[in-house]
């Protein structure tokens, strides 16, 4: 039985490898056709989900930067509960295998650990992130969330490759009728050696998939109906201070 299963698995592996190679060729072709500059270039316009992604190549950076803009169904309380439930990131964030809180510095500052499932044939990655939140106020109706990598915060965990950057800044603005406007800009450095096709694949798909996962998560009943206490006060468009 085990031998049969191995024989069945072999064609799948070959198919995946073939698909990966094709992805590499497609990425190389796209790179030749559209060279990124230091200005934002649209990558995807998903009108069905009200979601747009952009990329640019900033001076002095190894890899492209990304921006995602979306209008999501949801309220501020659900959003804050989602991003501060560190053990549940795999329910919505890109290819997360494990996530856990390392330290709560204050209601608006946290250190947490994440492992990512890398593309086929590439070692999985891990990262330690510092998240700092700037809450809303009477003169500031939006919420800002900043993530910065702190690679040396804890020892490395082979065989994971420690990522050098997963730096992001998100602005979340409540809109009327139970909606949120989200703009997220960031830069990722996967660390270690990584083929260009896999880097391009992640850079193109991770920002889009994460916002799409966030959109779905904000509609799930366990989050909407959660009574977990909020770390700080939040306001929707109709009850801003």
TORKOLFI-525713 format. One record per atom (N, C-alpha, C, O): residue in one letter; x, y, z. Coordinates in steps of 0.02 Angstrom, whole numbers, plus 50000, padded with zeros to 5 digits. Example, Ala and Ser with C-alpha at 12.3 -4.5 7.8 and 13.67 -1.06 7.14 Angstrom:
A506604971650390;A506154977550390;A506604983550390;A507124983450423;S506424988850354;S506844994750357;S506455000250394;S506705005750402;
# end
This chain:
X500424994050000;X500005000050000;X500435006350000;X500305011049962;X500965006450043;X501395012350046;X501745013549980;X501815019249957;X501975008049948;X502305008749884;X501835011649833;X502045015849792;X501195009349833;X500705011949785;X500585019449795;X500535023249748;X500545021349859;X500445028449874;X501025032649849;X500925038149822;X501645030049858;X502235033749835;X502225034449759;X502405039649732;X502005029049724;X501975029349651;X501445034349628;X501535037749577;X500885034649665;X500365039449648;X500605046649660;X500425051149622;X501015047649712;X501245054249730;X501755056949681;X501815063049672;X502125052449648;X502665054549603;X502415058849546;X502705064149532;X501875056849510;X501635061149456;X501415068049481;X501505073049446;X501135068349541;X500935074849569;X501535079249579;X501515085249564;X502075076449606;X502685080349617;X502955082849551;X503175088649545;X502945078449500;X503205080449434;X502765085949404;X503025090649373;X502105085349414;X501655090449389;X501775097149423;X501775102349391;X501895096949490;X502025103049527;X502675106249505;X502715112349496;X503175102149495;X503825104749473;X503765107949404;X504055113249391;X503355104749360;X503245107549293;X502895114249297;X503065118949262;X502385114549341;X502015120849350;X502465126249376;X502415132049355;X502915124449424;X503385129349452;X503855131949399;X504005137949397;X504095127449357;X504545129549303;X504195134249255;X504495139049232;X503555132749240;X503175137049195;X503065143849227;X503095148949194;X502935143849293;X502855150249329;X503485154349323;X503455160449315;X504065151049328;X504705154549322;X504765157849253;X504975163549248;X504575153949201;X504625156649134;X504145162549125;X504325167649095;X503535161849151;X503045167249146;X503295173449181;X503215179049155;X503585172649240;X503845178349277;X504415181749239;X504445187849235;X504865177649212;X505425180449174;X505165184449114;X505415189749098;X504645181749080;X504355185149022;X504045191749043;X504125196849010;X503675191649099;X503365197749124;X503885202949142;X503795208849130;X504445200649172;X504975205349191;X505265208749129;X505435214649131;X505315204949074;X505575207849012;X505075212748982;X505265217848954;X504425211148989;X503915215248958;X503775221648998;X503655226948969;X503795221149065;X503635226949107;X504165227649161;X504165223949210;X504595232349152;X505105233749202;X504825238649254;X504585244049236;X504845236649316;X504585240949368;X505035246949380;X505645246349374;X504745252549397;X505115258649415;X504985259949488;X504715255749524;X505185265949511;X505065267749581;X504375271049590;X504235273949642;X503945270449539;X503255272649543;X502795266549545;X502955261449515;X502225267149579;X501775261549586;X501485259449518;X501255263649479;X501515252949503;X501225250049443;X500685245049464;X500815240749507;X500085245449436;X499565240849455;X499725233749432;X499935232649375;X499635228949478;X499745221949463;X499085218249453;X499025214149408;X498595219749495;X497955216349492;X497395221149510;X497465225249556;X496845220649473;X496255224649487;X495655219849491;X495355218249440;X495505217649552;X494955212949563;X494325216949581;X494215218549639;X493935218549531;X493335222649542;X492805218949581;X492415221949617;X492795212349575;X492305208349611;X492385209149687;X491895209549724;X493025209349709;X493165209749781;X493385216749802;X493615217749858;X493335221749757;X493545228649772;X494265228749798;X494405231749850;X494715225549761;X495395224649785;X495885226049728;X495835223249674;X496365230349742;X496895231949693;X497575230849724;X497685232249784;X498045228349684;X498735227649708;X499205231349661;X499085231949601;X499755233849690;X500245237749653;X500945235449673;X501035232349726;X501435236949631;X502135235349647;X502575240849620;X502395244449573;X503175241449650;X503685246049625;X504365243549648;X504415239749696;X504885245749613;X505565243949630;X505915250149657;X506115254549619;X505995250449724;X506295256249755;X507045255949751;X507345250649752;X507355261749746;X508085262249744;X508385259349807;X508155260849863;X508895255349800;X509255252649857;X508945246549889;X509205244149940;X508395244049861;X508085238049889;X508155232149842;X508125232849781;X508265226249871;X508375220149831;X507755218049793;X507795215749736;X507175218849825;X506565216249797;X506035221749789;X506125227349814;X505505220149755;X504975224949743;X504575226349807;X504525221949850;X504305232149812;X503835233949865;X503125232949839;X503015232649779;X502655232349886;X501965231149865;X501495235949900;X501655238849952;X500905236849870;X500365240549900;X499705237149883;X499615234849826;X499265236749932;X498605233849922;X498085238849946;X498165241849999;X497565239649907;X497015244149926;X496365240349918;X496235237349865;X495935240449970;X495325236549967;X494775239750009;X494925243350057;X494155238449991;X493575240250031;X493265233650054;X493045229650013;X493235232750120;X493015226450149;X492385227350190;X492255232750216;X491985222050193;X491415221950239;X491675220250309;X492035215350317;X491505224250358;X491735222850426;X491745229150468;X491675234750443;X491845228250533;X491885233950578;X492565234150612;X492955229450608;X492705239750645;X493365240750675;X493505235750732;X494065233450740;X492985234150771;X493095229450826;X493315222650800;X493785219650827;X492995220150748;X493185213750719;X493885213950690;X494265209150697;X494055219550659;X494735220150630;X495265219850685;X495755216250678;X495165223450740;X495665223450794;X495705216650827;X496245214350844;X495125213450837;X495145206650866;X495525201850821;X495875197450844;X495435202650756;X495775198250707;X496535198950711;X496885193950714;X496775205050709;X497505205950707;X497845204850774;X498455203850776;X497465204850829;X497765203550894;X497635196450918;X497825194650974;X497325192350876;X497245185150890;X497815181650854;X497725178850800;X498405181650884;X499015179650850;X499025172250831;X499335170450781;X498695168050870;X498695160950855;X498255159250795;X498275153550771;X497855164050771;X497385162650717;X497575165750651;X497155166150606;X498195168050643;X498395171150580;X498335166450520;X498215168750464;X498405160050532;X498365155350476;X497665155050446;X497575152250392;X497165157850481;X496485157950455;X496395163150400;X495905163050363;X496885167850394;X496795173050344;X497425175550310;X497395178250255;X498005174750342;X498615177550314;X498975172450269;X498885166450275;X499375175050224;X499705171050171;X500125165250199;X500615166450234;X499935159150182;X500325153050193;X500625152650263;X501205150450271;X500255154550314;X500515154250382;X500425147150409;X499875144250406;X500965144250435;X500955137550465;X500835138050540;X500465134050569;X501155142850571;X501125143650644;X501205151050661;X501575154650628;X500845153250711;X500935160150735;X500775160250809;X500315156950832;X501165164150846;X501045164550918;X501325171050947;X501815173750922;X501005173350999;X501225179351034;X501855177751075;X501875172751111;X502345182151070;X502955181451110;X502955186151170;X503145184251225;X502725192251159;X502715197151213;X502215202651199;X502185205451144;X501815204251249;X501365210051246;X501695215651285;X501725215351347;X501925220751251;X502255226351283;X501735231151313;X501835233751368;X501195232151276;X500655236651296;X500045234851255;X500095230651211;X499475237951267;X498885236551225;X498985238151151;X498595235951109;X499505241951135;X499615243851065;X500295241651038;X500495243750983;X500655237351074;X501305235051050;X501405227651068;X501305225651125;X501605223651017;X501665216451025;X502265213850985;X502445216650934;X502565208451010;X503045204550972;X502755197650961;X502505194551008;X502775195150898;X502505188550885;X502905184850832;X503285187850794;X502815178350831;X503215173850789;X502765170650736;X502205168650751;X503025170050674;X502635167250619;X503085162750577;X503665164350565;X502805157050555;X503145152850505;X502725152750442;X502105152550445;X503065152950385;X502725153050320;X502905146850279;X503485144850278;X502415143950246;X502515138550199;X502775141550134;X502415145350101;X503395139950115;X503695142750055;X503485138749994;X503235133150001;X503575141549933;X503415137749873;X503795131249869;X504305130349902;X503555126649828;X503835119949822;X504595120149808;X504815123949765;X504965116149844;X505685115749833;X506095121049868;X506705121249861;X505765125549906;X506095131049940;X506005130150016;X505445128650037;X506525131050057;X506445130250129;X505925134950158;X505875140750137;X505525132450205;X505035136650238;X505385142350276;X505965141750295;X505025147650286;X505295153650318;X504985154750386;X504425152550399;X505345158350429;X505045160850491;X505255168050503;X505745170450473;X504885171450546;X505025178550558;X504745180550626;X504245177750650;X505065185350656;X504805188450717;X504635195650700;X505035199350671;X504025197550718;X503765204150700;X503585208150761;X503345205550811;X503705214550756;X503465219350806;X502885223150776;X502955226150723;X502315222950809;X501725226550785;X501575232350832;X501525231450893;X501505238250803;X501335244250841;X500695247150810;X500665248250750;X500205248550852;X499555251150830;X499465258250854;X499595259850912;X499245262550809;X499065269350828;X498295269750826;X498015269850772;X497965270050884;X497235270050885;X496925276350856;X497275281250841;X496275276150847;X495905281950822;X495855287250877;X495965286050936;X495675293250854;X495545298750900;X495045303450866;X494835302350809;X494855308650902;X494365313450874;X494625316650810;X494235317950764;X495275317850807;X495575321050748;X495895316050700;X496205317950651;X495805309650716;X496135304350678;X495665298350672;X495715293750711;X495205298450624;X494685293250621;X494935286450600;X494585281450607;X495545286150573;X495815279750550;X496295276650601;X496545279950646;X496405270250591;X496865266350633;X497485264750591;X497415263150532;X498075265050620;X498695263250585;X499015257350620;X499075257250681;X499225252450581;X499575246550607;X500235245850570;X500245245550509;X500785245550608;X501445244750578;X501765238350601;X501765236750660;X502035234650553;X502395228450567;X503125229350545;X503255231750490;X503585227350588;X504295227650570;X504635221250594;X504515218850649;X505065218550551;X505435212450568;X505975213950619;X506315219150616;X506055209450667;X506605209850716;X506945202950715;X506845198950761;X507365201650664;X507645194950653;X508045192250712;X508075186250723;X508365196650751;X508795194450806;X508445194150873;X508765193350925;X507785194850874;X507425194850937;X507465188050972;X507455187751034;X507515182650933;X507575175850961;X508015171750916;X508095173350857;X508325166450942;X508765162150901;X508395159250841;X507785158150842;X508775157850788;X508485154750729;X508275147550745;X508525144450792;X507815144950703;X507545138250714;X507605134250649;X507115133350614;X508215131650634;X508285127550575;X507795121650578;X507655119150633;X507535119350521;X507725121150453;X507395127450425;X507485129050367;X507015131050467;X506725137350443;X507285142350426;X507795142650461;X507175146150373;X507615151650355;X507315158050382;X506735159550368;X507695161850421;X507435167950452;X507365173550400;X507845175350367;X506765176150394;X506645181750349;X506955188150377;X506985189050438;X507195192350332;X507525198550353;X507045204450356;X507175209350391;X506495203950319;X506005209450320;X505325206850301;X505255202750256;X504825209250336;X504125208550318;X503785214850346;X503335214550389;X504035220450321;X503865226950349;X503265229850313;X503255230350252;X502755231850351;X502135234250322;X501845239850364;X501965240350424;X501465244150330;X501095249450364;X500395249550334;X500305250550275;X499895248350378;X499205247950355;X498795253650385;X498865255350444;X498365256550344;X497905261850366;X497205259250357;X497005257550302;X496815258950412;X496145256250410;X495655261850429;X495685264550483;X495215263350382;X494735268850392;X494025266150390;X493835262850342;X493625267350443;X492935265050441;X492515269150393;X492595275250389;X492075265850356;X491625269050309;X490905267950331;X490775263450372;X490445271850305;X489735270550322;X489515263650297;X489845260550255;X488965261250324;X488655254950303;X489085248850317;X489075244050279;X489465249150372;X489835243250394;X490395241050348;X490475235050336;X490775245750323;X491335244150280;X491985247250306;X491965252050345;X492545244450283;X493205246950301;X493605248150238;X493595244050192;X493975253650236;X494445254950182;X495145253450208;X495355256350258;X495495249050173;X496155246750196;X496675248350142;X496585246550084;X497215251650162;X497795252550120;X498395249750157;X498545251750213;X498735245050125;X499315241850157;X499905242150110;X499875239650054;X500455245150133;X501065245550094;X501615241750131;X501645241750192;X502055238450093;X502575234650127;X503125232250083;X503145233450022;X503595228850115;X504195226250083;X504385219750118;X504385219450180;X504555214650079;X504745208150107;X505425206050080;X505545206350020;X505865204050125;X506505200950107;X506505193950137;X506535193350198;X506465188650096;X506395181850122;X507015179050156;X506985173850188;X507585182450149;X508205179850178;X508455173750140;X508075170450105;X509095172150149;X509375166150117;X509345166550041;X509205171750012;X509485160850010;X509465160249938;X508765158049917;X508475153549947;X508515161249865;X507835159649841;X507815161049767;X508005166549746;X507575156349725;X507555157549653;X507095163449637;X506605164749672;X507255166849583;X506885172949566;X506145171549553;X505715175549570;X505995165749522;X505295164249507;X504885163749571;X504305165849573;X505175160749624;X504795159849686;X504705166449723;X504185167649753;X505215170749720;X505155177449750;X504605181349715;X504185184449748;X504615181249648;X504105184849610;X503415182049624;X502925185749629;X503375175449629;X502725172149643;X502435174649709;X501845176349713;X502855174749761;X502625176949827;X502455184349826;X501925186349851;X502895188449796;X502775195649795;X502135197449758;X501805202349776;X501955193549708;X501355195149669;X500725192649703;X500195195749699;X500775186949737;X500175183649763;X500035184749837;X499465184849858;X500565185449878;X500465185949950;X500045192049971;X499575191150010;X500185198149946;X499775203849968;X499035203049949;X498595204549989;X498905200649888;X498215199649865;X497875194249907;X497315195349931;X498205188549916;X497895183049953;X497765184850025;X497265182750054;X498215188650055;X498125190650125;X497515195150133;X497115194150179;X497435200050089;X496845204450094;X496205200650078;X495685202050107;X496245195950031;X495655191950016;X495475187550076;X494885186750093;X495985184650108;X495865180650167;X495595184850224;X495165182650262;X495835190950230;X495585195650281;X494845197150268;X494445197350315;X494665198250204;X493975199650187;X493515193850208;X492975195050234;X493735187750196;X493325181850214;X493295181050289;X492765179250317;X493855182150323;X493875181250395;X493405186150431;X493085184350480;X493365192250406;X492945197350438;X492195195750432;X491785198850467;X492025190950389;X491325189050381;X491145182850422;X490565180750422;X491625179750456;X491495173550491;X491175174850559;X491365179450595;X490675170750575;X490255171950634;X490645172050699;X490495176050743;X491145167650706;X491505167350770;X491875173950785;X491965175750843;X492075177450732;X492405183850741;X491895189450751;X491965193650795;X491375189350711;X490855194550716;X490525194350785;X490375199550814;X490405188350811;X490045187550874;X490515187050935;X490285185750991;X491155187950924;X491625187450979;X491495192651033;X491345198451019;X491565190351096;X491505194851153;X492185196151186;X492225198851241;X492725194151151;X493395195251178;X493505202751189;X493335206751146;X493775204551246;X493875211751260;X494375214851212;X494865211851192;X494225220951193;X494675224651148;X495245227851189;X495125229951245;X495845228151161;X496405231051198;X496365238651205;X496695241551248;X495955241851163;X495865249051166;X495215250651131;X494925246451097;X494975256751139;X494335258751109;X494395259451034;X494895261851008;X493865257350998;X493835258150925;X493165261150908;X492685260850947;X493125264050847;X492525267650826;X492375266150754;X492825266050712;X491735265050739;X491515264550671;X491325271450644;X491345276350681;X491165271950580;X491035278450549;X490455282150583;X490455288350586;X489975278350609;X489385281550637;X489455283350711;X488995286450739;X490005281550743;X490085283350813;X490785285750830;X491045284550885;X491085289150781;X491745291950794;X491705297450847;X491205301050850;X492215298150889;X492185303250942;X492185310350913;X492165315150951;
# end
